[in-house]
């Protein structure tokens, strides 16, 4: 067994995640046993083999998926190992191996930082939907886009939104991504929604048809969107949700 592979044995908790230039809520982790890896707490279970080359500069790390939604795919990456901190940069699209620890828009790269230790167990935070309104309830994410780029399907599969009459919370796995008060004006066309969180306001639009909701927000301080498209550099987020 290679020296670094021996050091990687055991459980690692995801501490930070940047996907195509956007910071994302870290969730779950990974367990290495021999040359096998298994994801923990990332929605679907992902498993396969790891291939490393600790003599390369930068060191190389590949994930070959054999189980889960990514079965048959290979993600090529690079890594740094410093004691109990493990930093990797992977190309999520199976394209060229990253040359540096960067995740620019359109690159398909994700930079992940793990800390040694078991993934904390326990149920995600629970909020009870209450009140009246077409947005009230629990919603499961179907698709999402940020500034013209689709959100990683592995993130989408863990996304959920719980909304009361005045408050909405978005979770990815066990992590709270958004915790905000909101107001709507369903008489506008398109219908409008304003979020307020951490002293910032985001302007958006929404539509509910049966059990499906689509929603789009501009970046804080930017004008309200007029459609549900996101484009490179516009800072918008757009998502489709299904009532759970």
C-alpha positions, 0 to 999 in steps of 0.5 A, spaced: 500 500 500 502 506 498 504 511 503 499 516 502 493 511 501 495 508 508 495 515 511 488 516 508 485 509 511 478 511 516 473 516 516 473 523 513 468 529 514 467 534 509 469 541 512 469 546 506 466 545 499 467 550 493 463 548 486 465 552 480 467 558 484 461 558 489 461 556 496 456 550 498 454 547 504 459 542 506 455 535 508 457 528 509 464 525 508 467 519 506 470 513 508 477 509 506 478 502 507 483 499 503 483 501 496 475 502 497 471 509 498 464 509 501 460 516 501 457 518 508 451 522 509 451 525 502 444 523 500 445 517 495 450 512 497 456 513 492 462 507 492 468 505 488 475 505 488 481 510 489 487 510 485 492 515 487 499 517 485 503 520 491 509 521 487 506 526 482 506 533 482 501 535 484 499 528 487 494 525 483 487 522 486 482 518 482 475 516 484 472 510 480 465 509 481 462 502 482 456 503 486 450 509 486 448 514 481 455 515 478 457 508 477 461 507 471 464 514 471 471 516 473 473 523 477 480 525 476 483 530 481 489 532 485 490 532 492 494 535 498 495 531 505 497 535 511 496 531 517 489 530 519 487 535 513 486 532 506 484 537 500 482 535 494 480 538 487 476 533 482 473 534 476 466 532 476 465 531 469 470 526 467 474 531 463 481 533 464 485 533 471 485 539 474 492 542 474 491 547 481 486 547 486 481 552 483 474 551 481 472 557 476 466 557 473 465 552 467 471 548 469 467 542 472 471 542 478 470 542 486 475 543 491 473 539 497 477 540 504 476 534 509 478 533 516 479 526 519 474 524 524 467 520 523 461 524 520 456 526 525 450 522 526 443 525 527 437 527 523 437 533 520 433 539 523 426 539 522 421 545 522 414 544 521 410 547 515 404 551 518 400 557 515 396 558 509 399 560 502 401 556 496 408 556 498 407 553 505 409 546 505 415 541 504 419 541 497 424 536 494 429 539 489 428 537 482 433 541 479 437 547 480 442 552 477 447 558 479 449 563 474 448 559 468 451 552 471 447 546 473 448 544 480 451 538 482 446 532 481 449 529 488 447 536 491 440 536 488 438 530 490 439 532 498 436 539 497 429 540 501 425 546 502 420 547 508 416 553 508 411 556 513 407 562 512 412 567 513 419 563 513 423 559 509 429 554 510 433 550 505 437 544 507 442 540 503 442 534 507 443 536 514 446 543 513 442 549 513 443 553 506 438 558 507 434 561 513 430 567 511 423 571 512 419 572 506 413 576 503 410 575 496 405 578 491 401 573 488 398 579 484 404 581 480 406 577 473 410 574 474 409 573 482 414 576 486 417 574 492 422 577 497 427 574 501 430 577 508 436 574 511 442 576 515 440 584 513 440 582 506 434 582 501 434 578 495 428 579 490 425 573 486 419 571 482 415 564 483 410 560 480 406 554 483 403 549 478 400 543 482 405 540 486 411 543 482 414 550 484 419 554 480 423 560 483 428 564 481 432 569 485 437 575 483 443 576 487 443 581 494 442 588 491 441 586 484 434 587 480 429 582 480 429 577 475 424 577 469 424 570 467 427 563 470 433 563 466 440 564 469 446 566 465 454 566 466 456 572 471 449 574 473 449 571 480 442 568 479 439 562 482 433 558 479 430 552 482 425 547 480 421 543 487 416 538 487 411 538 493 414 532 498 
